[in-house]
Every structure is written in structure tokens, then in C-alpha cells.
Amino acid sequence: MADLRSGNPTLNNRVFQREGVSYGDAMTINGTVHKTGFLLLCVVATAAWSWNQFTKSDNPGAIAPLIAVGAIGGFIAALVTVFKKNWSPITAPIYALLEGLVLGGVSSLFEARYPGVAIQAVSLTFGTLFVLLLAYRSGLIRATEKFKMGVVAATGAVALFYFVTFILGFFGVRLTSIYGSGPIGIGFSVVVVIIAALNLVLDFDLIEQGAYSGAPKYMEWYAGFALMVTLIWLYLEILRLLAKLRNNRD
């Protein structure tokens, strides 16, 4: 089988090969779609609840603990899922529920400052998903080895940049031009949104290969989890970009 790669760290080049071939029920594309849909419902449910907590109190402090619990808990659940893929039928929904707390809380804060921005970000995220899925299924975009390597390299560069800036923040160093609402900041966000979106193409390819190779049934949950990781990243980056555009316009 060809060497498969994904910029999404949850779907690396040997995920399905390591899991082997199933001798019982095998992974299918339809099954993965259903699992992904369930995980999305989990995210929406807790996001709506978290959003409602802010709406009732109109106090950022009321949802700060929810965001913190969701972020830390979601990170732990993601790590467990990555290293224990056969646990994904349990850990993937837990991850989705926890990340929903983060998305609902963060979205409500952005919405309070930029009315209408949350629904715009949701629409653009799912619009991007469907357009890229259509392009992939029609063969307009192909996950060639060069394409994969380019997206992997770009994703790694973004991850390294975020890590370095996070560390620099402890020393009082702020890259205001990158995170600001000027042309450089907006341009950076556009590039990151494009990179996040292209990761969806790699995820589609990996899921298709997993189904064709007869991966174990639980890999449907894992693949759904991987797609959620990419979608959540894409949504947050789009939300940030829209906020920068609003600030720049004002």
C-alpha cells in the first residue's frame, strides 16, 4: 500500500496499517459518516449549553471555567484517543462533548463583541467542508504525494509557530503584527485557514484508504474524531479571521 500521509496528527501515514485488517465487521465510509454526525451532535449539544451560560449571565467569568475544563479535558481525551485507538468509541464522544464547551464559550465571547460572527464562521466552516468534499469526490482535487507533503510541511510550520509564540508569551513577547488586525495579521490568518482546509482533503483520503483496506470497525470512530479535530481547528481559525476583518473595517 502507498505511504499515506496527513497533516492532521490524528491521521498520520501509518494509522490504518498499524491497526491491521479486521476479521469481523470492517470500517466503511458510510459508518464513518454516521459516527462523525454523532460526534458533531455532541459538540453542538455542549456548545449550545456553554453558549447559554454566557447569555444568561453576560459575564465572561461565568464561562471561563467551562472553557478551561473543556480545553484541558479535550486535550487529554484527544491524547488517549490517539494512543488507544480501540478506545475511540468511548473517548471520541468524550472529546466532542468537552470541545463543545470550548467552542460554545469562545463563540459566545466573540459573538458579544462581533454580533453575527459565530453563524458566519459556522457557515463558512461547513461550506468549506462540503466544497472540498465535492472537489475530492469529483477528482478535481487529488491527494497526490506532493500535495500531501506540502500540506504536512505547512501544518507543521503553523504548529511550530504557535508553540514558539506561546512560549514567548511567558516572557512578555507579543507578536502584535501577526495576531493584530492589520494586513499582516489578516494575511497570516488567511494562510492558516487555507492550510486547515486542505487538511480536510488529506483526511478524506485517509478515511477512504482505511475503508478500502478493511480497517477494524472502531476506526470509524477514530476517523470521525480525526475529522472533528480538523473541523474544530478550521472553525476557530475562521472565527479569528472574521474578528480581524471586523476590527480592520472598524
Residue pairs with C-beta under 8 A, 6 or more apart in sequence:
1 17
1 209
1 213
2 145
3 13
3 145
4 13
4 14
4 15
4 16
4 17
4 148
4 205
4 206
4 209
5 12
5 13
5 145
5 148
5 149
5 152
5 202
6 12
6 13
6 148
6 152
6 199
6 202
6 203
6 205
6 206
6 226
7 148
7 151
7 152
7 154
7 155
7 156
7 195
7 198
7 199
7 202
8 155
8 199
8 202
8 203
8 206
8 226
8 229
8 230
9 82
9 229
10 78
10 81
10 82
10 222
10 225
10 226
10 229
11 202
11 203
11 206
11 207
11 223
11 226
15 85
15 206
15 210
15 222
16 206
16 209
16 210
16 213
16 215
16 219
17 213
19 85
19 215
19 216
19 219
20 215
20 216
21 213
21 214
21 215
22 214
22 215
22 216
22 217
24 216
24 217
25 217
26 211
26 214
26 215
26 216
26 217
27 210
27 211
27 214
27 215
27 216
27 217
27 219
27 220
27 223
28 211
28 220
29 207
29 208
29 211
31 217
31 220
32 207
32 210
32 211
32 220
32 223
32 224
34 220
35 92
35 220
35 221
35 223
35 224
36 223
36 224
36 227
36 228
38 93
38 224
39 92
39 93
39 95
39 96
39 224
39 225
39 228
40 96
40 228
42 93
42 96
42 97
42 100
43 96
43 97
43 99
43 100
43 103
43 228
43 232
44 100
45 97
45 100
46 70
46 96
46 97
46 98
46 99
46 100
46 101
46 104
47 100
47 101
47 103
47 104
47 107
48 100
48 104
49 100
49 101
49 104
50 63
50 66
50 67
50 70
50 100
50 101
50 102
50 103
50 104
50 105
50 108
51 104
51 105
51 107
51 108
51 111
52 104
53 62
53 63
53 66
53 104
53 105
54 60
54 62
54 63
54 104
54 105
54 108
54 109
54 112
55 108
56 62
57 63
58 112
60 109
63 104
63 105
63 108
63 109
64 105
66 101
66 102
66 104
66 105
67 101
67 102
67 105
67 106
69 98
69 101
70 98
70 99
70 100
70 101
70 102
70 105
71 98
71 102
73 94
73 98
74 95
74 98
74 99
74 101
74 102
77 91
77 94
77 95
77 98
78 95
78 225
78 229
80 87
80 91
81 87
81 88
81 91
81 92
81 95
81 222
81 225
84 91
85 218
85 219
85 222
86 216
86 218
88 218
88 219
88 221
88 222
88 225
89 218
89 221
91 225
92 221
92 222
92 224
92 225
92 228
95 225
95 228
96 225
96 228
99 228
99 232
103 232
103 235
103 236
106 236
106 239
107 118
107 121
107 239
108 118
110 117
110 118
110 121
110 239
110 243
111 117
111 118
113 243
114 242
114 243
114 246
117 239
117 242
117 243
117 246
118 239
120 242
121 235
121 238
121 239
121 242
122 235
124 238
124 242
125 231
125 234
125 235
125 238
128 197
128 200
128 234
128 238
129 200
129 231
129 234
132 141
132 197
132 198
132 200
132 201
132 204
133 200
133 204
134 140
135 141
135 201
136 143
136 201
136 204
136 205
141 147
141 201
143 201
143 202
143 204
143 205
147 201
148 202
148 205
151 195
151 198
151 199
151 201
151 202
152 202
154 195
154 198
155 195
155 199
158 192
158 195
165 175
165 178
165 179
168 174
168 175
177 184
177 185
178 184
178 185
178 188
179 185
180 244
181 243
181 244
181 245
181 247
181 248
182 248
185 244
186 241
186 244
186 245
186 248
189 237
189 240
189 241
189 244
190 241
192 237
193 234
193 237
193 238
193 241
196 230
196 233
196 234
196 237
197 234
199 230
199 233
199 234
200 227
200 230
200 231
200 234
203 223
203 226
203 227
203 230
206 223
206 226
207 223
207 226
207 227
210 219
210 223
